[in-house]
């Protein structure tokens, strides 16, 4: 993946070590490098943490101060790899702010952390993988542990895979803005291949594909080019985070009735559908039963 070195990324919302205000009591999440518990399997790569940790879609909470990344242009990525996160954030905001005709609000922040962090949805933990909290409209990522999780799931850390994951989380933010997140939650804690939870995750995958298609065609985007190898890495990341693949990796049998994110095939299908069309309107996963399985 190539970056446009002269594009300004100084206005990104990426911070390290901050966090949203806590809503309700903290909920500790167990597990670790040796094994992932049920909550981790529920949220891994793309989860909306609010429904599990007790947050809601209410007004954003006041956030703790984190350290802002000191990045001016995408050229800074060569000397400070952390600046790639700023490029991701700027590219996503540029696309989605133009895709919305009205009512767009960017995420409050993209928080990089290590270990645990306080959020408006409760206490976030590394083992959950990246997540979006609707209570403070922020994305949370332990950038070191994410690489370890990708490797454990049979793929590798790369800029395209990272951007797919961040794009997916930003997709949850878009679903929050449009009301589709609330629609998904109206069914309660249902699971299964056609559940509201799975439809919400597939929509976020589709939105990530749409974003990739459009950002590489935008001469003002910090993302200049995505190669075929990059696309392969994105598809591989989507495969790695399918419910069926995760269940197999954990040594268990595949149980579709327990799915909360969709199978590898479904996730790859919706990323591709979004990328091929470049149109967010094709991402209405709530009005079709053709979910790609």
C-alpha positions as CSV (number, residue, x, y, z in Angstrom):
1,X,0.0,0.0,0.0
2,X,1.4,3.4,-1.0
3,X,0.9,6.7,0.7
4,X,0.8,10.2,-0.8
5,X,3.7,11.8,1.0
6,X,2.5,15.4,0.7
7,X,-1.0,14.9,2.1
8,X,-1.7,16.7,5.4
9,X,-2.6,14.3,8.2
10,X,-2.0,16.7,11.1
11,X,-5.8,16.9,11.8
12,X,-6.2,13.3,12.6
13,X,-8.1,12.2,15.8
14,X,-5.6,9.6,16.7
15,X,-4.4,9.6,20.3
16,X,-2.4,7.2,22.5
17,X,-3.3,6.4,26.0
18,X,-6.6,8.4,26.4
19,X,-10.1,7.0,26.8
20,X,-13.7,7.8,27.1
21,X,-15.6,8.5,30.3
22,X,-16.8,5.3,32.0
23,X,-20.5,4.6,32.0
24,X,-21.6,2.2,34.7
25,X,-19.2,0.0,36.6
26,X,-16.1,-1.5,35.0
27,X,-16.3,-5.0,33.7
28,X,-13.1,-6.9,33.7
29,X,-12.5,-9.2,30.8
30,X,-10.4,-12.4,31.3
31,X,-8.4,-14.4,28.9
32,X,-5.0,-13.7,27.5
33,X,-2.4,-14.9,25.1
34,X,-3.1,-18.5,26.1
35,X,-6.8,-18.5,25.2
36,X,-9.8,-16.3,24.4
37,X,-13.0,-16.4,26.5
38,X,-16.5,-16.2,25.2
39,X,-16.6,-12.4,25.3
40,X,-13.5,-12.2,23.3
41,X,-14.9,-14.5,20.6
42,X,-18.0,-12.4,20.5
43,X,-16.1,-9.1,20.0
44,X,-12.9,-10.2,18.2
45,X,-12.2,-7.9,15.2
46,X,-15.1,-5.7,14.6
47,X,-17.3,-6.0,17.7
48,X,-19.6,-3.3,18.9
49,X,-18.5,-3.4,22.6
50,X,-21.5,-1.3,23.8
51,X,-24.0,-4.1,23.9
52,X,-21.6,-6.3,25.9
53,X,-20.1,-3.9,28.3
54,X,-23.3,-1.9,29.0
55,X,-22.8,1.2,26.9
56,X,-25.5,2.8,24.8
57,X,-25.8,5.0,21.8
58,X,-26.4,8.1,23.9
59,X,-24.5,11.3,23.9
60,X,-20.7,11.1,23.7
61,X,-19.0,11.2,27.1
62,X,-16.2,13.5,28.1
63,X,-12.9,11.8,27.3
64,X,-9.7,11.6,29.2
65,X,-6.7,13.3,27.6
66,X,-4.4,11.1,25.5
67,X,-1.3,12.1,23.7
68,X,-1.9,13.3,20.2
69,X,0.3,11.9,17.5
70,X,2.7,14.4,16.1
71,X,2.3,13.8,12.4
72,X,2.3,16.5,9.7
73,X,2.1,14.7,6.4
74,X,2.1,11.1,5.2
75,X,5.8,11.4,4.6
76,X,6.2,11.2,8.3
77,X,5.2,7.5,8.2
78,X,8.7,6.6,7.0
79,X,10.3,7.9,10.2
80,X,7.4,7.3,12.6
81,X,5.3,4.2,11.8
82,X,2.6,5.4,14.3
83,X,1.7,8.1,11.7
84,X,0.1,5.4,9.5
85,X,-2.8,5.4,12.0
86,X,-3.2,9.2,11.4
87,X,-3.3,8.5,7.6
88,X,-6.0,5.8,8.1
89,X,-8.1,8.2,10.1
90,X,-7.8,11.1,7.7
91,X,-8.6,9.0,4.7
92,X,-11.7,7.5,6.4
93,X,-13.0,10.9,7.5
94,X,-12.4,12.4,4.1
95,X,-14.4,9.7,2.3
96,X,-17.3,9.5,4.7
97,X,-17.7,13.2,5.2
98,X,-18.2,13.5,1.4
99,X,-20.4,10.4,1.1
100,X,-22.9,11.7,3.6
101,X,-25.3,14.3,2.3
102,X,-26.1,15.6,5.8
103,X,-25.7,14.7,9.4
104,X,-22.2,13.3,9.3
105,X,-20.1,13.4,12.5
106,X,-16.6,12.0,12.5
107,X,-15.5,9.6,15.3
108,X,-14.4,11.4,18.4
109,X,-11.0,9.7,18.4
110,X,-9.1,6.6,17.4
111,X,-7.4,5.5,20.7
112,X,-4.2,3.5,20.6
113,X,-3.7,1.8,24.0
114,X,-1.9,-1.1,25.7
115,X,-3.5,-3.5,28.2
116,X,-6.7,-1.9,29.3
117,X,-8.5,1.4,28.8
118,X,-11.5,3.2,30.2
119,X,-14.3,3.8,27.7
120,X,-17.9,5.0,27.8
121,X,-18.9,1.4,27.4
122,X,-16.9,0.1,30.3
123,X,-13.3,-1.2,30.6
124,X,-11.8,-2.2,27.3
125,X,-9.1,-4.9,27.1
126,X,-6.5,-5.9,24.6
127,X,-7.9,-9.4,24.2
128,X,-11.1,-8.0,22.8
129,X,-9.4,-7.0,19.6
130,X,-10.2,-3.6,18.0
131,X,-13.7,-2.3,18.9
132,X,-16.0,0.6,18.4
133,X,-17.8,2.2,21.4
134,X,-21.0,4.0,20.5
135,X,-21.2,5.6,23.9
136,X,-18.2,7.9,23.1
137,X,-18.1,7.3,19.3
138,X,-14.5,6.2,19.4
139,X,-12.4,3.3,18.0
140,X,-10.1,1.5,20.4
141,X,-7.1,-0.5,19.3
142,X,-4.2,-2.1,21.1
143,X,-1.9,-1.9,18.0
144,X,0.7,-4.3,19.4
145,X,-1.7,-7.0,20.5
146,X,-3.7,-6.7,17.3
147,X,-0.7,-8.0,15.4
148,X,-0.4,-11.0,17.7
149,X,-4.1,-11.8,17.2
150,X,-3.8,-11.6,13.5
151,X,-0.9,-14.1,13.6
152,X,-2.9,-16.4,15.9
153,X,-5.7,-16.4,13.5
154,X,-3.5,-17.5,10.6
155,X,-2.7,-14.2,8.8
156,X,-0.1,-11.5,9.2
157,X,-0.1,-7.9,10.3
158,X,0.2,-5.4,7.4
159,X,-1.0,-1.9,6.6
160,X,-3.8,-3.1,4.3
161,X,-5.0,-5.6,6.9
162,X,-4.9,-2.8,9.6
163,X,-6.8,-0.4,7.4
164,X,-9.4,-3.0,6.7
165,X,-9.9,-3.5,10.4
166,X,-10.0,0.3,11.1
167,X,-12.4,0.7,8.1
168,X,-14.6,-1.9,9.5
169,X,-14.8,-0.2,12.9
170,X,-15.5,3.1,11.2
171,X,-18.3,1.2,9.4
172,X,-19.8,0.6,12.8
173,X,-19.7,4.3,13.4
174,X,-21.6,4.9,10.1
175,X,-24.2,2.3,11.1
176,X,-24.5,4.2,14.4
177,X,-25.1,7.4,12.6
178,X,-27.7,5.9,10.2
179,X,-29.6,4.1,12.9
180,X,-28.8,0.6,11.6
181,X,-26.9,-0.2,14.8
182,X,-30.1,0.5,16.8
183,X,-32.0,-1.6,14.4
184,X,-29.6,-4.5,14.9
185,X,-29.9,-4.3,18.6
186,X,-33.7,-4.3,18.5
187,X,-33.6,-8.1,18.2
188,X,-31.8,-8.5,21.5
189,X,-28.8,-10.7,21.8
190,X,-29.8,-13.0,18.9
191,X,-27.1,-15.0,17.2
192,X,-26.9,-17.0,14.0
193,X,-26.0,-16.5,10.3
194,X,-29.0,-14.2,9.7
195,X,-29.1,-12.4,13.0
196,X,-29.1,-8.7,13.5
197,X,-25.6,-9.0,15.0
198,X,-24.2,-10.7,11.9
199,X,-26.0,-8.3,9.6
200,X,-24.4,-5.4,11.4
201,X,-20.9,-6.9,11.1
202,X,-21.4,-7.6,7.4
203,X,-22.5,-4.1,6.8
204,X,-19.3,-2.8,8.4
205,X,-17.3,-5.1,6.2
206,X,-19.2,-3.8,3.1
207,X,-18.5,-0.2,4.2
208,X,-14.8,-1.0,4.5
209,X,-14.8,-2.3,1.0
210,X,-16.6,0.8,-0.3
211,X,-14.1,3.0,1.5
212,X,-11.1,1.2,-0.1
213,X,-12.6,1.6,-3.6
214,X,-13.2,5.3,-3.2
215,X,-10.1,6.4,-1.3
216,X,-7.7,5.1,-3.9
217,X,-9.6,7.1,-6.5
218,X,-9.4,10.3,-4.5
219,X,-6.3,12.4,-5.4
220,X,-6.5,14.1,-2.0
221,X,-6.4,10.9,0.0
222,X,-3.3,9.9,1.9
223,X,-3.8,6.4,0.5
224,X,-2.4,6.6,-3.0
225,X,-2.5,3.0,-4.2
226,X,-3.6,-0.5,-3.2
227,X,-1.9,-3.3,-5.1
228,X,-3.4,-6.8,-5.9
229,X,-1.2,-8.1,-3.1
230,X,-2.8,-5.5,-0.7
231,X,-6.2,-6.7,-1.8
232,X,-5.2,-10.3,-1.1
233,X,-4.2,-9.3,2.4
234,X,-7.5,-7.5,3.0
235,X,-9.4,-10.6,1.8
236,X,-7.2,-12.8,4.0
237,X,-7.9,-10.6,7.0
238,X,-11.6,-10.9,6.3
239,X,-11.2,-14.7,6.2
240,X,-9.3,-14.8,9.4
241,X,-12.0,-13.1,11.4
242,X,-14.9,-15.2,10.3
243,X,-16.8,-16.9,13.1
244,X,-16.3,-20.4,11.6
245,X,-12.5,-19.9,11.2
246,X,-12.2,-18.5,14.8
247,X,-14.2,-21.5,16.2
248,X,-11.9,-23.9,14.2
249,X,-8.8,-22.1,15.5
250,X,-10.0,-22.5,19.1
251,X,-10.2,-26.2,18.5
252,X,-14.0,-26.5,18.6
253,X,-16.6,-27.4,16.1
254,X,-18.3,-24.9,13.8
255,X,-21.7,-23.8,15.4
256,X,-23.5,-21.4,13.0
257,X,-26.3,-20.8,15.6
258,X,-23.7,-19.1,17.8
259,X,-22.3,-16.8,15.1
260,X,-22.2,-13.0,15.8
261,X,-20.0,-11.8,13.0
262,X,-20.6,-14.2,10.0
263,X,-18.5,-16.8,8.4
264,X,-15.3,-16.2,6.5
265,X,-17.1,-16.6,3.2
266,X,-19.8,-14.1,4.2
267,X,-17.3,-11.5,5.4
268,X,-15.2,-11.9,2.2
269,X,-18.4,-11.6,0.1
270,X,-19.4,-8.3,1.7
271,X,-16.0,-6.7,1.6
272,X,-15.8,-7.6,-2.1
273,X,-19.4,-6.4,-2.8
274,X,-18.5,-3.0,-1.2
275,X,-15.2,-2.7,-3.1
276,X,-16.6,-3.7,-6.5
277,X,-19.5,-1.2,-6.3
278,X,-17.9,1.6,-4.4
279,X,-21.5,2.5,-3.4
280,X,-22.5,2.5,0.3
281,X,-26.2,1.9,-0.7
282,X,-25.3,-1.7,-1.6
283,X,-24.5,-2.3,2.1
284,X,-28.1,-2.7,3.2
285,X,-27.6,-6.1,4.8
286,X,-30.9,-5.7,6.8
287,X,-33.2,-6.0,3.8
288,X,-31.8,-9.1,2.2
289,X,-31.4,-12.8,3.1
290,X,-28.7,-13.2,0.4
291,X,-25.8,-12.7,2.9
292,X,-23.1,-14.6,0.9
293,X,-23.1,-18.0,2.7
